[in-house]
Amino acid sequence: MQQFETDILIIGSGAAGLTLALSLADSARITVLSKADISSGCTLYAQGGIAAVASAPDSVESHVEDTLNAGAGLSHSDVAQFVSEQSQPAIGELVNYGVPFSRRIGEDGEGGYHLTKEGGHSHRRVYHTADATGRAIEMTLLEQCQAHENIELVAKAIAIDLITEQKLGRNTERKRDRVLGAFVLNKQSDSVVVYRARSVILASGGASKVYLYTSNPDISTGDGIAMAWRAGCRVGNLEFNQFHPTCLFHPKAKSFLITEALRGEGAVLRLPNGERFMDRFDKRAELAPRDIVARAIDYEMKRLGAECVYLDISHKPAEFIKQHFPTVYKRCLKYGFDITLEPIPVVPAAHYTCGGVMVDLNGESDIENLFAIGEVSFTGLHGANRLASNSLLECIVYGRSAAAAIKERLDQIPMPELLPQWDESRVTDSDEEVVVSHNWEELRHFMWDYVGIVRTDKRLQRAKRRIDLLSTEVDEYYSQFQISSDLIELRNLVQVADLIIQSAMHRKESRGLHFTLDYPEPTQDETAEDTILTPENYSG
């Protein structure tokens, strides 16, 4: 078995992982793993932008207040303050790398950056590159990484499990476990390899693929959350899954995201008969936070038996639409919708995992030298609901802060000794791949039906019974048959689904993204608590 040695092992190649890689590249050898192509993560698909305080009348205090309001009583004020204060340095770094943020053109042909406003924001503070901000950031960071000799980018490599001292029975007298590396499946050679590292960073994204309908790419299978949990890390607030209200409804579109920035620029939601409806649910109408908009759409679709509702920006000038939303315009045109002339059919879809691996302000987890940054993590920023465009900001800020913490101690972290081989002595090739695909579909269907936008105790209990059966099947399959990327992802999805279900069962109220018909009102904000799962309160 091959063993590779690197100072820093980064699992995931989105904005968070690449930011950290660039921040440390002059001080260490970096290996970045991507389970598909290097640029295949969720960052690539982020259309809206990155929130950052620019100038008066906006302020850090206002950004913090908007974040706390969206977080429905669970966003941590110290974290919101930290992230907002670091927003301009983060933007400055991206500009220095070459990210081409859209500019406002004045009468003299020159202007500052064009800032847009999204749901939940009280000011225009969202930097963007037309409607393809994530792609601009991802490709710029990737280009910088490819040019650096200390950064190795490895495609089609999926991490299987973390290796820690306690798992190997080493240094058992230590109160805190320490990460040593990871087992990784090289999908190109179909072989398992070992990476030894001084520090391991989980930057693997969220788990929205646990749901039937999602705006995320197929790789969003909760790998980092599941691996960290199996290694002994706590997880927090996994009941809060953000459903984006507006994804293109078309059989061939795979829930293409229609950016929230359309509503920020005046798009309105309509019923099939053309009637607007959002003002009946919230005084902010289309600019209400995503959870309110998603529930309103879900309610109206169920009330009317409608397949979708419609998002209409056709009242705006055609050139304005094409200039500000070229990606959405071209993609919709591909499916037969001219958004300059007609409304867009939309439905809600799972979009963002607000909970994850618990970390501190440096992004470090419960396990020493194991960091989690980006959507895989639970920093406390998002609380019960993520404020639009705070996610890319969190990626960059925590990529920078984790890099600073690692750099400070890197010289004191010894390179782990040789790690164990991957044991395949008792497994065989499987001729039952249909089992994996069937279980995958079953999981995503019942998670959508029972643990979706609206929940009840009975639905959660049904989901728990099904996930227990599925977990047993997957564990047996995993122990008997040759490892494959599909099996790794199914195992991780089942684990994260169980964590989501149990987190939802713990919360006996409706708050933010967690809405249950059995407890439709929130408790008092001063009594609101994060849902923290530990081995002691988990019934696996």
DAFEN-V292898 format. One record per pair of residues at least 6 apart in sequence whose C-alpha atoms are under 6 Angstrom apart, sorted by the first residue. I is the first residue (numbers start at 1). J is the second residue. Records with the same first field share a line. If there is no record, write none. Layout:
# DAFEN-V292898
I=J, J
This chain:
# DAFEN-V292898
2=193
3=194, 195
4=195
5=195, 196
6=29, 197
7=28, 29, 197, 198
8=30, 197, 199, 200
9=31, 197, 200
10=32, 200, 201
11=33, 202, 203, 204
12=33, 34, 203, 204
13=34
14=41, 43
15=138
16=374, 395, 396, 399
17=203
19=399
20=399, 400, 403
25=150
29=150
30=151
31=151, 152
32=153, 154
33=154, 157
34=155, 156, 157
35=156, 157, 158
36=155, 156
37=155
38=155
43=134
44=134, 135, 138
45=134
46=134
47=131, 132, 133, 134, 259
48=131, 259, 261
49=126, 127, 128, 133, 389
50=126, 127, 389, 392, 393
51=125, 126, 389, 390
52=87, 88, 125
53=59, 125
60=84
64=80, 81
66=121
67=387
68=75
70=385, 387
71=382, 383, 384, 385
72=384, 512
73=525
74=383, 384
75=380, 381, 382, 383
76=380, 381
79=381
80=381
99=137, 140
101=128, 129
102=113, 114, 128, 129
103=112, 113, 114
104=111, 112, 113, 114
105=111
115=124, 125, 126, 127
116=124, 126
117=124, 264
118=261, 264
119=287, 288, 289
120=289
130=324
131=325
156=187
157=185, 186, 187
158=184, 185
159=184
160=183, 184
161=182, 183, 227
162=182
163=180, 181, 182
164=178, 179, 180
165=178
177=367
178=367, 368
179=370
180=196, 197, 416
181=195, 196, 197
182=194, 195
183=193, 194
184=192, 193
185=191, 192
198=413, 415
199=369
200=370
201=370, 371, 372
202=224, 372
203=372, 373, 374
204=224
205=375, 376
206=220, 222, 353, 375, 376
207=220, 221, 222
208=220, 350
209=220, 221
210=444, 493
211=444, 447, 448
212=444, 445, 448
213=349
214=349, 350, 351
215=255, 257, 351
221=489, 493
222=493
223=492
225=357
226=492, 496
233=366
234=358, 533, 534
235=356, 357, 358, 532, 533
236=355, 356, 531, 532
237=355, 530, 531
238=355, 500, 503
239=500, 503, 504
240=354, 384, 513, 514
241=352, 353, 354
242=351, 352
243=348, 349, 350, 351
244=348, 349, 351
245=294, 348
246=258, 346, 347, 348
247=255, 256, 257, 258, 346, 347, 348
248=255, 256, 345, 346
249=345, 346, 347
267=312, 313
268=311, 312
269=276, 310, 311
270=276, 310
271=309
278=285, 286
279=285
291=513
294=348
308=346, 347
309=345, 346
310=343, 344, 345, 346
311=343, 344
312=343
314=339, 340, 341, 342
318=340
355=378
356=376, 377, 378
357=377, 378
358=365, 378
359=365, 379
362=401, 402
363=371, 372, 373, 402
364=370, 371
365=371
374=395
384=512, 513
385=512, 513
427=480, 481, 482
428=481, 482
429=481, 482
430=481
450=459, 460
454=515, 516
455=516
456=516, 517, 518
509=519, 522
510=516, 519, 520, 521, 522
511=522
